[in-house]
Amino acid sequence: MRLRICTWNVNSVRLRAEQAARFVAEQAPDVLCLQEIKCQEAEFPRGAFEEMGLPHIRIAGQKGWHGVAIASRHPIEDAPKLAVCREGHARVVGVKVAGVEIQNFYIPAGGDIPDRAENPKFDHKLDFFEKLTAEMATRDPAAPLAIVGDLNVAPGEYDVWSHRQMLKTVSHTPPEIAAMAALKTSLGFTDIVREAIPDPEKLFSWWSYRAADFRASNRGLRLDHIWISPGLREAAFRLGAAAARVHDDVREWERPSDHAPVSADFVV
Protein backbone atom coordinates (compact mmCIF):
# COMPACT_ATOMS: atom_id res chain seq x y z
CA MET A 1 0.00 0.00 0.00
CA ARG A 2 1.18 3.51 -0.79
CA LEU A 3 1.39 5.76 2.25
CA ARG A 4 1.87 9.44 1.41
CA ILE A 5 2.85 11.46 4.46
CA CYS A 6 2.66 15.26 4.23
CA THR A 7 3.70 17.93 6.69
CA TRP A 8 2.50 21.53 6.56
CA ASN A 9 2.73 24.51 8.88
CA VAL A 10 -0.64 26.00 7.98
CA ASN A 11 -0.38 29.10 10.21
CA SER A 12 -4.00 28.75 11.43
CA VAL A 13 -6.03 25.75 10.32
CA ARG A 14 -9.34 27.60 10.50
CA LEU A 15 -8.10 30.26 8.10
CA ARG A 16 -6.78 27.67 5.68
CA ALA A 17 -9.33 24.84 5.71
CA GLU A 18 -10.23 25.59 2.08
CA GLN A 19 -6.58 25.52 1.04
CA ALA A 20 -6.15 22.24 2.90
CA ALA A 21 -9.12 20.81 1.01
CA ARG A 22 -7.61 21.91 -2.31
CA PHE A 23 -4.22 20.45 -1.40
CA VAL A 24 -5.77 17.14 -0.34
CA ALA A 25 -7.83 16.97 -3.55
CA GLU A 26 -4.75 17.65 -5.71
CA GLN A 27 -2.10 15.60 -3.86
CA ALA A 28 -4.09 12.86 -2.08
CA PRO A 29 -2.07 12.59 1.12
CA ASP A 30 -2.86 9.62 3.31
CA VAL A 31 -1.58 11.36 6.43
CA LEU A 32 -1.53 15.15 6.77
CA CYS A 33 0.53 16.50 9.67
CA LEU A 34 -0.23 20.12 10.53
CA GLN A 35 1.60 22.67 12.68
CA GLU A 36 0.57 26.04 14.08
CA ILE A 37 -3.09 25.14 13.95
CA LYS A 38 -3.64 27.97 16.48
CA CYS A 39 -6.79 26.54 18.04
CA GLN A 40 -7.98 24.30 20.82
CA GLU A 41 -9.18 20.78 20.07
CA ALA A 42 -12.88 21.69 20.16
CA GLU A 43 -12.28 24.50 17.64
CA PHE A 44 -10.57 22.31 15.05
CA PRO A 45 -12.64 22.09 11.81
CA ARG A 46 -13.15 18.33 11.98
CA GLY A 47 -16.04 18.35 9.55
CA ALA A 48 -13.94 19.89 6.81
CA PHE A 49 -11.27 17.21 7.20
CA GLU A 50 -13.85 14.44 7.27
CA GLU A 51 -15.19 15.77 3.96
CA MET A 52 -11.65 15.73 2.56
CA GLY A 53 -11.47 12.01 3.28
CA LEU A 54 -9.22 12.38 6.33
CA PRO A 55 -11.63 11.40 9.12
CA HIS A 56 -9.14 9.98 11.61
CA ILE A 57 -7.78 12.94 13.56
CA ARG A 58 -5.51 13.46 16.54
CA ILE A 59 -5.07 16.98 17.92
CA ALA A 60 -2.87 18.71 20.47
CA GLY A 61 -4.37 22.17 20.61
CA GLN A 62 -3.64 25.40 22.43
CA LYS A 63 -5.56 28.63 22.61
CA GLY A 64 -4.32 31.05 19.97
CA TRP A 65 -0.81 29.65 19.71
CA HIS A 66 1.16 26.67 18.49
CA GLY A 67 -0.89 23.48 18.18
CA VAL A 68 -0.36 20.40 16.06
CA ALA A 69 -2.67 17.83 14.48
CA ILE A 70 -2.60 14.71 12.35
CA ALA A 71 -5.44 13.83 9.95
CA SER A 72 -5.39 10.41 8.31
CA ARG A 73 -7.21 8.55 5.57
CA HIS A 74 -6.57 5.31 7.45
CA PRO A 75 -7.37 4.36 11.04
CA ILE A 76 -4.90 5.58 13.65
CA GLU A 77 -3.52 3.93 16.74
CA ASP A 78 -1.88 5.45 19.78
CA ALA A 79 1.82 6.29 19.68
CA PRO A 80 4.07 7.18 22.62
CA LYS A 81 3.51 10.65 24.02
CA LEU A 82 6.77 12.56 24.03
CA ALA A 83 7.46 14.94 26.92
CA VAL A 84 10.02 17.07 25.09
CA CYS A 85 8.62 20.59 25.56
CA ARG A 86 9.58 21.95 28.96
CA GLU A 87 7.07 24.81 28.64
CA GLY A 88 4.12 22.44 28.18
CA HIS A 89 3.19 23.92 24.79
CA ALA A 90 1.14 21.93 22.28
CA ARG A 91 4.11 21.17 20.02
CA VAL A 92 4.02 17.42 19.45
CA VAL A 93 1.43 14.80 18.57
CA GLY A 94 1.96 11.22 17.48
CA VAL A 95 0.02 8.35 15.93
CA LYS A 96 0.60 5.00 14.29
CA VAL A 97 -0.80 4.47 10.79
CA ALA A 98 -0.40 1.18 8.89
CA GLY A 99 2.26 0.11 11.35
CA VAL A 100 4.30 3.32 10.99
CA GLU A 101 4.79 5.60 13.97
CA ILE A 102 4.54 9.27 12.97
CA GLN A 103 5.58 12.01 15.38
CA ASN A 104 4.62 15.52 14.31
CA PHE A 105 6.54 18.49 15.75
CA TYR A 106 6.43 22.25 15.87
CA ILE A 107 9.82 23.02 17.39
CA PRO A 108 10.22 26.52 18.91
CA ALA A 109 11.49 29.18 16.52
CA GLY A 110 13.99 30.41 19.11
CA GLY A 111 13.59 34.19 19.07
CA ASP A 112 16.12 36.57 17.54
CA ILE A 113 19.31 36.25 19.62
CA PRO A 114 21.27 32.99 19.17
CA ASP A 115 22.53 32.87 22.75
CA ARG A 116 21.20 30.47 25.40
CA ALA A 117 22.14 32.73 28.32
CA GLU A 118 20.66 35.91 26.87
CA ASN A 119 17.60 34.45 25.18
CA PRO A 120 15.30 31.98 26.99
CA LYS A 121 13.50 31.19 23.73
CA PHE A 122 16.75 30.04 22.11
CA ASP A 123 17.58 27.99 25.20
CA HIS A 124 14.12 26.39 25.01
CA LYS A 125 14.68 25.50 21.36
CA LEU A 126 17.99 23.76 22.05
CA ASP A 127 16.52 22.09 25.14
CA PHE A 128 13.70 20.72 22.99
CA PHE A 129 16.23 19.22 20.57
CA GLU A 130 18.25 17.77 23.44
CA LYS A 131 15.23 16.11 25.05
CA LEU A 132 14.08 14.73 21.70
CA THR A 133 17.58 13.45 20.90
CA ALA A 134 17.75 11.65 24.25
CA GLU A 135 14.34 10.07 23.57
CA MET A 136 15.28 8.91 20.09
CA ALA A 137 18.54 7.39 21.36
CA THR A 138 16.41 4.90 23.35
CA ARG A 139 14.39 3.76 20.33
CA ASP A 140 14.79 0.60 18.26
CA PRO A 141 16.27 1.64 14.88
CA ALA A 142 14.47 -1.26 13.17
CA ALA A 143 11.02 0.07 14.11
CA PRO A 144 9.38 2.13 11.33
CA LEU A 145 9.27 5.75 12.50
CA ALA A 146 8.88 9.12 10.78
CA ILE A 147 9.54 12.40 12.56
CA VAL A 148 8.04 15.26 10.63
CA GLY A 149 7.08 18.87 10.95
CA ASP A 150 8.33 22.42 11.25
CA LEU A 151 11.65 21.70 12.95
CA ASN A 152 12.62 25.37 12.56
CA VAL A 153 16.20 24.67 11.48
CA ALA A 154 17.56 24.86 7.94
CA PRO A 155 20.55 22.55 8.42
CA GLY A 156 22.48 22.62 5.16
CA GLU A 157 24.33 25.16 3.03
CA TYR A 158 21.76 24.67 0.26
CA ASP A 159 18.78 24.85 2.64
CA VAL A 160 19.16 28.64 3.01
CA TRP A 161 19.25 31.46 0.52
CA SER A 162 22.69 32.56 1.75
CA HIS A 163 24.77 30.26 3.93
CA ARG A 164 27.28 33.01 4.77
CA GLN A 165 24.70 35.65 5.66
CA MET A 166 22.47 33.26 7.63
CA LEU A 167 25.11 31.77 9.95
CA LYS A 168 24.38 34.43 12.57
CA THR A 169 20.61 34.29 12.13
CA VAL A 170 18.43 31.99 14.25
CA SER A 171 17.40 28.93 12.17
CA HIS A 172 20.87 28.38 10.66
CA THR A 173 23.36 29.09 13.46
CA PRO A 174 26.08 26.58 14.35
CA PRO A 175 24.47 25.54 17.69
CA GLU A 176 21.17 24.76 15.95
CA ILE A 177 22.86 22.90 13.11
CA ALA A 178 24.81 20.88 15.68
CA ALA A 179 21.64 20.11 17.68
CA MET A 180 19.88 18.90 14.56
CA ALA A 181 22.89 16.79 13.55
CA ALA A 182 22.88 15.15 17.00
CA LEU A 183 19.19 14.32 16.60
CA LYS A 184 19.83 12.82 13.18
CA THR A 185 22.64 10.66 14.53
CA SER A 186 20.65 9.49 17.57
CA LEU A 187 18.65 6.93 15.58
CA GLY A 188 20.40 7.08 12.23
CA PHE A 189 17.63 9.13 10.63
CA THR A 190 17.46 9.73 6.88
CA ASP A 191 16.41 13.16 5.58
CA ILE A 192 14.18 11.68 2.90
CA VAL A 193 13.58 14.96 1.04
CA ARG A 194 17.32 15.45 0.53
CA GLU A 195 17.57 11.84 -0.62
CA ALA A 196 15.08 12.69 -3.37
CA ILE A 197 16.51 16.16 -4.14
CA PRO A 198 20.20 16.08 -3.20
CA ASP A 199 22.61 18.96 -2.70
CA PRO A 200 23.65 21.25 -4.30
CA GLU A 201 20.09 22.04 -5.43
CA LYS A 202 18.69 24.88 -3.36
CA LEU A 203 15.53 23.79 -1.60
CA PHE A 204 13.25 25.91 0.60
CA SER A 205 9.90 25.38 2.33
CA TRP A 206 9.43 28.81 3.97
CA TRP A 207 9.50 32.36 2.62
CA SER A 208 8.81 35.51 4.61
CA TYR A 209 5.55 37.37 4.13
CA ARG A 210 7.64 40.55 3.87
CA ALA A 211 8.67 39.75 0.30
CA ALA A 212 6.23 41.20 -2.22
CA ASP A 213 7.14 38.41 -4.64
CA PHE A 214 8.65 35.46 -2.80
CA ARG A 215 9.84 33.80 -6.01
CA ALA A 216 11.62 36.92 -7.25
CA SER A 217 13.55 37.47 -4.01
CA ASN A 218 13.68 33.72 -3.20
CA ARG A 219 15.12 34.32 0.26
CA GLY A 220 13.84 31.03 1.57
CA LEU A 221 14.71 28.45 4.22
CA ARG A 222 14.07 24.70 4.42
CA LEU A 223 12.50 24.48 7.87
CA ASP A 224 10.00 21.66 7.23
CA HIS A 225 11.26 18.10 7.28
CA ILE A 226 10.43 14.42 6.99
CA TRP A 227 13.01 12.14 8.57
CA ILE A 228 12.78 8.37 8.72
CA SER A 229 14.32 5.68 10.89
CA PRO A 230 16.37 2.82 9.40
CA GLY A 231 13.26 0.69 9.84
CA LEU A 232 11.36 2.82 7.31
CA ARG A 233 14.09 3.07 4.66
CA GLU A 234 13.02 -0.04 2.78
CA ALA A 235 9.48 1.32 2.43
CA ALA A 236 10.89 4.64 1.18
CA PHE A 237 13.07 3.03 -1.50
CA ARG A 238 10.89 0.04 -2.44
CA LEU A 239 10.24 1.47 -5.90
CA GLY A 240 13.93 2.18 -6.46
CA ALA A 241 14.22 5.85 -5.52
CA ALA A 242 12.94 8.20 -2.85
CA ALA A 243 9.74 10.05 -3.77
CA ALA A 244 9.59 13.30 -1.82
CA ARG A 245 9.08 16.95 -2.66
CA VAL A 246 8.29 20.46 -1.49
CA HIS A 247 4.96 21.69 -2.87
CA ASP A 248 6.16 25.26 -3.33
CA ASP A 249 3.28 26.10 -5.69
CA VAL A 250 0.98 26.17 -2.64
CA ARG A 251 2.90 29.22 -1.41
CA GLU A 252 1.54 31.03 -4.49
CA TRP A 253 -2.10 30.47 -3.56
CA GLU A 254 -4.31 33.28 -2.29
CA ARG A 255 -3.72 34.14 1.40
CA PRO A 256 -1.10 31.43 1.80
CA SER A 257 0.75 30.16 4.81
CA ASP A 258 4.36 31.28 4.77
CA HIS A 259 5.27 27.57 4.70
CA ALA A 260 4.77 25.14 1.82
CA PRO A 261 3.73 21.51 2.35
CA VAL A 262 6.33 18.73 2.10
CA SER A 263 5.47 15.13 1.18
CA ALA A 264 7.09 11.72 0.98
CA ASP A 265 5.77 8.40 -0.32
CA PHE A 266 6.25 4.96 1.21
CA VAL A 267 5.17 1.48 0.18
CA VAL A 268 4.22 -0.34 3.37
LOPA-376825 format. One line per 5 residues: number of its first residue (from 1); their letters; for each residue x, y, z of C-alpha. Coordinates in steps of 0.25 Angstrom, whole numbers, m for minus. Example, Ala and Ser with C-alpha at 12.3 -4.5 7.8 and 13.67 -1.06 7.14 Angstrom:
<atoms>
1) as) 49/m18/31 ~ 55/m4/29
</atoms>
This chain:
<atoms>
1) mrlri) 0/0/0 ~ 5/14/m3 ~ 6/23/9 ~ 7/38/6 ~ 11/46/18
6) ctwnv) 11/61/17 ~ 15/72/27 ~ 10/86/26 ~ 11/98/36 ~ m3/104/32
11) nsvrl) m2/116/41 ~ m16/115/46 ~ m24/103/41 ~ m37/110/42 ~ m32/121/32
16) raeqa) m27/111/23 ~ m37/99/23 ~ m41/102/8 ~ m26/102/4 ~ m25/89/12
21) arfva) m36/83/4 ~ m30/88/m9 ~ m17/82/m6 ~ m23/69/m1 ~ m31/68/m14
26) eqapd) m19/71/m23 ~ m8/62/m15 ~ m16/51/m8 ~ m8/50/4 ~ m11/38/13
31) vlclq) m6/45/26 ~ m6/61/27 ~ 2/66/39 ~ m1/80/42 ~ 6/91/51
36) eikcq) 2/104/56 ~ m12/101/56 ~ m15/112/66 ~ m27/106/72 ~ m32/97/83
41) eaefp) m37/83/80 ~ m52/87/81 ~ m49/98/71 ~ m42/89/60 ~ m51/88/47
46) rgafe) m53/73/48 ~ m64/73/38 ~ m56/80/27 ~ m45/69/29 ~ m55/58/29
51) emglp) m61/63/16 ~ m47/63/10 ~ m46/48/13 ~ m37/50/25 ~ m47/46/36
56) hiria) m37/40/46 ~ m31/52/54 ~ m22/54/66 ~ m20/68/72 ~ m11/75/82
61) gqkgw) m17/89/82 ~ m15/102/90 ~ m22/115/90 ~ m17/124/80 ~ m3/119/79
66) hgvai) 5/107/74 ~ m4/94/73 ~ m1/82/64 ~ m11/71/58 ~ m10/59/49
71) asrhp) m22/55/40 ~ m22/42/33 ~ m29/34/22 ~ m26/21/30 ~ m29/17/44
76) iedap) m20/22/55 ~ m14/16/67 ~ m8/22/79 ~ 7/25/79 ~ 16/29/90
81) klavc) 14/43/96 ~ 27/50/96 ~ 30/60/108 ~ 40/68/100 ~ 34/82/102
86) regha) 38/88/116 ~ 28/99/115 ~ 16/90/113 ~ 13/96/99 ~ 5/88/89
91) rvvgv) 16/85/80 ~ 16/70/78 ~ 6/59/74 ~ 8/45/70 ~ 0/33/64
96) kvagv) 2/20/57 ~ m3/18/43 ~ m2/5/36 ~ 9/0/45 ~ 17/13/44
101) eiqnf) 19/22/56 ~ 18/37/52 ~ 22/48/62 ~ 18/62/57 ~ 26/74/63
106) yipag) 26/89/63 ~ 39/92/70 ~ 41/106/76 ~ 46/117/66 ~ 56/122/76
111) gdipd) 54/137/76 ~ 64/146/70 ~ 77/145/78 ~ 85/132/77 ~ 90/131/91
116) raenp) 85/122/102 ~ 89/131/113 ~ 83/144/107 ~ 70/138/101 ~ 61/128/108
121) kfdhk) 54/125/95 ~ 67/120/88 ~ 70/112/101 ~ 56/106/100 ~ 59/102/85
126) ldffe) 72/95/88 ~ 66/88/101 ~ 55/83/92 ~ 65/77/82 ~ 73/71/94
131) kltae) 61/64/100 ~ 56/59/87 ~ 70/54/84 ~ 71/47/97 ~ 57/40/94
136) matrd) 61/36/80 ~ 74/30/85 ~ 66/20/93 ~ 58/15/81 ~ 59/2/73
141) paapl) 65/7/60 ~ 58/m5/53 ~ 44/0/56 ~ 38/9/45 ~ 37/23/50
146) aivgd) 36/36/43 ~ 38/50/50 ~ 32/61/43 ~ 28/75/44 ~ 33/90/45
151) lnvap) 47/87/52 ~ 50/101/50 ~ 65/99/46 ~ 70/99/32 ~ 82/90/34
156) geydv) 90/90/21 ~ 97/101/12 ~ 87/99/1 ~ 75/99/11 ~ 77/115/12
161) wshrq) 77/126/2 ~ 91/130/7 ~ 99/121/16 ~ 109/132/19 ~ 99/143/23
166) mlktv) 90/133/31 ~ 100/127/40 ~ 98/138/50 ~ 82/137/49 ~ 74/128/57
171) shtpp) 70/116/49 ~ 83/114/43 ~ 93/116/54 ~ 104/106/57 ~ 98/102/71
176) eiaam) 85/99/64 ~ 91/92/52 ~ 99/84/63 ~ 87/80/71 ~ 80/76/58
181) aalkt) 92/67/54 ~ 92/61/68 ~ 77/57/66 ~ 79/51/53 ~ 91/43/58
186) slgft) 83/38/70 ~ 75/28/62 ~ 82/28/49 ~ 71/37/43 ~ 70/39/28
191) divre) 66/53/22 ~ 57/47/12 ~ 54/60/4 ~ 69/62/2 ~ 70/47/m2
196) aipdp) 60/51/m13 ~ 66/65/m17 ~ 81/64/m13 ~ 90/76/m11 ~ 95/85/m17
201) eklfs) 80/88/m22 ~ 75/100/m13 ~ 62/95/m6 ~ 53/104/2 ~ 40/102/9
206) wwsyr) 38/115/16 ~ 38/129/10 ~ 35/142/18 ~ 22/149/17 ~ 31/162/15
211) aadfr) 35/159/1 ~ 25/165/m9 ~ 29/154/m19 ~ 35/142/m11 ~ 39/135/m24
216) asnrg) 46/148/m29 ~ 54/150/m16 ~ 55/135/m13 ~ 60/137/1 ~ 55/124/6
221) lrldh) 59/114/17 ~ 56/99/18 ~ 50/98/31 ~ 40/87/29 ~ 45/72/29
226) iwisp) 42/58/28 ~ 52/49/34 ~ 51/33/35 ~ 57/23/44 ~ 65/11/38
231) glrea) 53/3/39 ~ 45/11/29 ~ 56/12/19 ~ 52/0/11 ~ 38/5/10
236) afrlg) 44/19/5 ~ 52/12/m6 ~ 44/0/m10 ~ 41/6/m24 ~ 56/9/m26
241) aaaar) 57/23/m22 ~ 52/33/m11 ~ 39/40/m15 ~ 38/53/m7 ~ 36/68/m11
246) vhddv) 33/82/m6 ~ 20/87/m11 ~ 25/101/m13 ~ 13/104/m23 ~ 4/105/m11
251) rewer) 12/117/m6 ~ 6/124/m18 ~ m8/122/m14 ~ m17/133/m9 ~ m15/137/6
256) psdha) m4/126/7 ~ 3/121/19 ~ 17/125/19 ~ 21/110/19 ~ 19/101/7
261) pvsad) 15/86/9 ~ 25/75/8 ~ 22/61/5 ~ 28/47/4 ~ 23/34/m1
266) fvv) 25/20/5 ~ 21/6/1 ~ 17/m1/13
</atoms>
